Amino acid sequence: MKKIGLTKTEAIAMIEKENSLHPGDKVKIDYEALNKRREHFTPEYIEFIDTHKDTVFTIAKDEHYKSFYVFKETANTDTPWLWSFMDLIKVEDGEDG
């Protein structure tokens, strides 16, 4: 039987992760989490996450969808993907991956 919902500990961890990200922060794609769901993605998205699994990006809030982020480095391209905080890993200062 598949678990539905979150435990209190899981919910607190999720809220803390969401609150830890701010525009201008450096992040990496959470490749492990995304890779588990890759069957739901387009070939273009899969190619992007595979190509950039070790890339450090700078996040900005999307102007239309305020609960999502974009990468400053790809914001003006043909594929300015939207990112949930759940699919990003914050990179601390001095950490290069």
GIGINOR-V856868 format. One record per backbone hydrogen bond with DSSP energy under -0.5 kcal/mol. CO is the residue of the C=O (numbers start at 1). NH is the residue of the N-H. E is the energy in kcal/mol with one decimal. If there is no record, write none. Layout:
[[CO;NH;E] [CO;NH;E]]
//
This chain:
[[7;11;-2.5] [8;12;-2.4] [9;13;-2.3] [10;14;-2.2] [11;15;-2.3] [12;16;-2.6] [13;17;-2.1] [14;18;-2.4] [15;19;-2.6] [16;20;-0.9] [17;20;-0.6] [17;21;-0.6] [18;21;-1.0] [22;25;-2.5] [25;59;-2.4] [26;91;-3.1] [27;57;-3.2] [28;89;-2.8] [29;31;-2.1] [30;34;-2.4] [31;35;-3.0] [32;36;-1.1] [34;37;-1.7] [35;38;-1.0] [37;40;-2.4] [38;41;-1.7] [42;46;-2.4] [43;47;-2.3] [44;48;-2.0] [45;49;-2.7] [46;50;-2.5] [47;51;-2.5] [48;52;-2.2] [50;53;-0.7] [52;55;-1.3] [55;57;-0.5] [57;27;-2.8] [58;72;-3.0] [59;24;-3.5] [60;70;-2.8] [64;66;-0.7] [65;62;-0.6] [65;68;-2.2] [68;62;-2.3] [69;83;-2.7] [70;60;-2.2] [70;72;-0.5] [71;74;-1.5] [71;75;-1.0] [74;77;-1.7] [77;80;-0.5] [79;81;-1.9] [83;69;-2.8] [84;87;-1.7] [85;88;-1.5] [87;30;-2.6] [89;28;-2.3] [90;92;-0.6] [92;95;-2.4] [94;96;-0.6]]
//
